[in-house]
Amino acid sequence: MFGKNKSQKSVWDKFPELKGIPEEKFPTHLLLIPDGNGRWAKLYHKNITDGHKKGAEVIKNIYNDLWQLPIKFITIWGFSADNWSRTREEADGIMHVIDETLKVLLPQAMERNERIVHIGRKDRIPEFLRKAFENAEELTKKNTGTVLSLAVDYAGQDQEVRMMKRMIADKVKEVTQDTLEKYRDGGGVVPTADLIIRTSGEKRTSDLGWLSINAELAFISKLLPNTGSKDIVEAIIDFTKRERRFGGRPVAATS
């Protein structure tokens, strides 16, 4: 389950090397691209939906550790706008897996003062999931702790087109950075990512658009169902040691 089990060790006890890292060196926004569920299912002769269920369990376990760290924003990219090209059976299965995850996540988010934000389209996902997202966003909008954003039916280019259409419909005369923030998914709550981690061994980011500006990248060779918190923590530790550069200017690994 998502919440921290009191009988379990904290992330700090499981990974004591984290204790020596100054809080400001952790990424402010960590974005995870959890890839490899389908290949795992094929490799182990499982149904494709079973692969996504297994991946969701792994995400839950990883998140159980991540939320304890001084990371303000955590984004999980659950379903790309391009993923509609998959079979209807697989897409429907993913939607139900996400819905079941939200049913566990929401009460624990309330308990831990977390905010849940959906980024992506709400007009193409099933009504039951749209309502679940809207309910979670409404109930947690005043929470001030970790912001967990779930990217479902999201793609950077698709968001840009939707933003432009809305600004034209609203007859926006002057476009500023504040204007763009207002029209982005989540109403500007979610900032650009500092660290993007992708599982499965594929070394690409996919269409994250604006979210990936100046982000550091980390690639884990394991398929998502074979990934654990140790893999993610190692990527975070590596991030804290990097010298980040913005416009050619070196900057310490802080946000």
C-alpha positions as CSV (number, residue, x, y, z in Angstrom):
1,M,0.0,0.0,0.0
2,F,1.0,3.6,-0.4
3,G,1.2,4.7,3.2
4,K,4.2,4.1,5.4
5,N,3.7,0.9,7.4
6,K,4.8,1.7,11.0
7,S,6.4,-1.7,11.2
8,Q,8.6,-1.0,8.3
9,K,12.0,0.8,8.4
10,S,12.0,4.3,7.2
11,V,13.8,5.2,3.9
12,W,16.6,6.8,6.0
13,D,17.2,3.6,7.9
14,K,17.1,1.4,4.8
15,F,19.4,3.7,2.9
16,P,21.6,5.4,5.6
17,E,23.8,7.0,2.9
18,L,20.9,9.5,2.3
19,K,21.5,10.9,5.8
20,G,24.7,12.7,4.8
21,I,23.1,14.6,1.9
22,P,22.0,18.2,2.6
23,E,18.2,18.7,2.1
24,E,18.8,21.4,-0.6
25,K,20.7,18.9,-2.8
26,F,17.7,16.7,-3.4
27,P,15.6,17.3,-6.5
28,T,12.7,19.6,-5.9
29,H,10.7,17.7,-8.6
30,L,11.4,14.1,-9.5
31,L,9.6,12.6,-12.5
32,L,9.4,8.9,-13.0
33,I,8.7,7.3,-16.4
34,P,7.8,3.7,-15.3
35,D,8.4,1.6,-18.4
36,G,8.6,-2.1,-19.1
37,N,5.4,-3.6,-17.8
38,G,4.5,-5.1,-21.2
39,R,7.9,-6.6,-21.8
40,W,7.9,-8.1,-18.3
41,A,4.5,-9.7,-18.9
42,K,5.7,-11.2,-22.2
43,L,9.0,-12.4,-20.6
44,Y,7.2,-14.2,-17.8
45,H,4.2,-15.4,-19.9
46,K,1.7,-13.2,-18.1
47,N,-1.4,-11.3,-19.3
48,I,-0.5,-7.7,-20.2
49,T,-2.8,-6.3,-17.5
50,D,-1.0,-8.5,-15.0
51,G,2.2,-6.7,-16.0
52,H,0.6,-3.3,-15.3
53,K,-0.7,-4.5,-12.0
54,K,2.7,-5.7,-11.0
55,G,4.2,-2.4,-12.1
56,A,1.6,-0.5,-10.0
57,E,2.6,-2.6,-6.9
58,V,6.3,-1.6,-7.6
59,I,5.4,2.0,-7.9
60,K,3.5,1.9,-4.6
61,N,6.5,0.4,-2.8
62,I,8.9,2.9,-4.3
63,Y,6.5,5.8,-3.5
64,N,6.3,4.6,0.0
65,D,9.9,5.5,0.4
66,L,10.1,8.6,-1.8
67,W,7.4,10.5,0.0
68,Q,9.6,10.5,3.1
69,L,12.4,12.4,1.3
70,P,12.6,16.2,1.0
71,I,11.3,16.1,-2.5
72,K,8.4,18.5,-2.9
73,F,7.0,17.3,-6.3
74,I,6.8,13.7,-7.5
75,T,5.3,12.9,-10.9
76,I,4.4,9.5,-12.1
77,W,3.8,9.2,-15.9
78,G,1.1,6.6,-16.0
79,F,-0.3,6.8,-19.5
80,S,1.0,8.8,-22.5
81,A,-1.3,10.5,-25.0
82,D,0.4,8.2,-27.5
83,N,-0.5,5.1,-25.6
84,W,-4.0,5.1,-27.1
85,S,-2.4,3.3,-30.0
86,R,-2.3,0.2,-27.8
87,T,-5.0,-2.4,-27.8
88,R,-8.4,-1.5,-26.3
89,E,-7.9,-4.3,-23.8
90,E,-4.5,-3.0,-22.6
91,A,-5.7,0.6,-22.4
92,D,-8.8,-0.3,-20.4
93,G,-6.7,-2.4,-18.1
94,I,-4.3,0.5,-17.4
95,M,-7.2,2.8,-16.6
96,H,-8.7,0.4,-14.1
97,V,-5.2,-0.2,-12.5
98,I,-4.8,3.6,-12.1
99,D,-8.3,3.9,-10.6
100,E,-7.7,1.1,-8.1
101,T,-4.4,2.9,-7.1
102,L,-6.2,6.2,-6.5
103,K,-8.7,4.4,-4.2
104,V,-5.8,3.6,-1.9
105,L,-3.8,6.8,-2.5
106,L,-6.5,9.3,-1.6
107,P,-7.2,8.6,2.0
108,Q,-3.5,8.3,2.7
109,A,-2.8,11.6,1.0
110,M,-5.4,13.2,3.3
111,E,-3.7,11.7,6.3
112,R,-0.2,12.9,5.2
113,N,-1.3,16.3,4.0
114,E,-0.3,15.5,0.4
115,R,-1.8,17.1,-2.7
116,I,-2.9,15.1,-5.7
117,V,-2.8,16.7,-9.2
118,H,-3.7,15.2,-12.5
119,I,-1.9,16.4,-15.6
120,G,-3.1,15.4,-19.0
121,R,-6.5,15.3,-20.7
122,K,-9.7,14.5,-18.8
123,D,-11.9,14.4,-21.9
124,R,-10.6,11.1,-23.3
125,I,-10.2,9.0,-20.2
126,P,-13.1,6.9,-18.8
127,E,-15.7,8.8,-16.8
128,F,-15.0,6.8,-13.7
129,L,-11.4,7.8,-13.7
130,R,-12.1,11.4,-14.6
131,K,-14.4,11.6,-11.6
132,A,-11.8,9.9,-9.4
133,F,-9.2,12.5,-10.4
134,E,-11.6,15.4,-9.9
135,N,-12.6,14.1,-6.5
136,A,-8.9,13.6,-5.4
137,E,-7.9,17.1,-6.7
138,E,-10.8,18.8,-4.9
139,L,-10.3,17.0,-1.6
140,T,-6.5,17.6,-1.5
141,K,-6.3,21.1,-3.0
142,K,-5.6,22.8,0.3
143,N,-3.0,20.2,1.5
144,T,0.5,21.7,1.7
145,G,2.8,18.6,1.8
146,T,4.3,16.6,-1.1
147,V,2.5,17.2,-4.4
148,L,2.0,13.9,-6.2
149,S,1.1,14.5,-9.9
150,L,-0.2,11.7,-12.0
151,A,0.3,12.2,-15.7
152,V,-2.5,10.3,-17.5
153,D,-3.3,10.9,-21.1
154,Y,-0.4,13.4,-21.1
155,A,2.0,14.5,-23.8
156,G,3.9,17.8,-24.1
157,Q,2.9,18.6,-27.7
158,D,-0.8,17.7,-27.0
159,Q,-0.8,20.1,-24.0
160,E,0.6,22.9,-26.0
161,V,-2.1,22.5,-28.7
162,R,-4.8,22.5,-26.0
163,M,-3.3,25.5,-24.3
164,M,-3.3,27.5,-27.6
165,K,-6.9,26.6,-28.3
166,R,-8.0,27.7,-24.8
167,M,-6.1,31.0,-25.1
168,I,-7.6,31.7,-28.5
169,A,-11.1,30.8,-27.2
170,D,-10.5,33.1,-24.2
171,K,-9.2,35.9,-26.5
172,V,-6.0,36.2,-24.6
173,K,-4.2,39.4,-25.9
174,E,-0.9,39.2,-24.1
175,V,1.0,36.0,-23.4
176,T,3.3,36.1,-20.5
177,Q,5.0,33.4,-18.4
178,D,2.2,33.7,-15.8
179,T,-0.4,33.2,-18.6
180,L,1.3,30.0,-19.7
181,E,1.4,28.8,-16.1
182,K,-2.4,29.4,-15.8
183,Y,-3.2,27.4,-18.9
184,R,-0.9,24.4,-18.2
185,D,-2.4,21.2,-16.9
186,G,-2.7,21.5,-13.1
187,G,-3.0,25.2,-13.3
188,G,0.7,25.8,-12.9
189,V,1.0,23.8,-9.7
190,V,3.6,21.4,-11.1
191,P,7.0,22.9,-12.1
192,T,9.6,21.6,-14.5
193,A,11.4,18.4,-13.4
194,D,14.9,18.5,-11.9
195,L,15.4,14.7,-12.3
196,I,13.7,12.4,-14.8
197,I,14.2,8.7,-14.2
198,R,13.2,6.1,-16.7
199,T,13.1,2.3,-16.2
200,S,13.4,-0.5,-18.8
201,G,16.8,0.5,-20.2
202,E,15.5,2.7,-23.0
203,K,17.5,5.9,-23.0
204,R,14.8,8.5,-24.0
205,T,12.4,10.8,-22.3
206,S,9.4,10.6,-24.7
207,D,7.2,13.7,-25.2
208,L,7.4,15.4,-21.9
209,G,7.5,18.9,-23.5
210,W,7.9,21.8,-21.0
211,L,8.3,19.4,-18.0
212,S,11.7,18.3,-19.2
213,I,13.4,21.7,-19.6
214,N,16.9,21.6,-18.1
215,A,16.1,18.3,-16.3
216,E,18.9,15.8,-15.4
217,L,18.3,12.3,-16.7
218,A,18.8,8.9,-15.2
219,F,18.2,5.5,-16.9
220,I,17.6,2.3,-15.0
221,S,18.3,-0.9,-17.0
222,K,15.6,-3.0,-15.3
223,L,12.0,-3.4,-16.4
224,L,9.7,-1.6,-14.0
225,P,8.4,-4.8,-12.2
226,N,12.0,-5.7,-11.5
227,T,12.9,-2.2,-10.2
228,G,13.1,-1.3,-6.5
229,S,13.6,1.6,-4.2
230,K,17.3,1.0,-4.2
231,D,17.5,1.7,-7.9
232,I,15.7,5.0,-7.5
233,V,17.6,6.0,-4.4
234,E,20.9,5.4,-6.3
235,A,19.7,7.6,-9.1
236,I,18.8,10.3,-6.6
237,I,22.2,10.1,-4.9
238,D,23.9,10.4,-8.3
239,F,21.9,13.5,-9.0
240,T,23.0,15.2,-5.8
241,K,26.6,14.8,-6.9
242,R,26.1,16.4,-10.3
243,E,27.1,19.9,-11.4
244,R,24.0,21.2,-13.2
245,R,24.4,23.7,-16.0
246,F,21.8,26.3,-17.2
247,G,22.8,28.1,-20.3
248,G,26.4,26.9,-19.9
249,R,26.6,28.2,-16.4
250,P,27.5,25.5,-13.8
251,V,25.1,25.3,-10.9
252,A,25.2,23.0,-7.9
253,A,22.6,20.1,-7.9
254,T,19.9,22.1,-6.1
255,S,16.6,23.6,-7.2
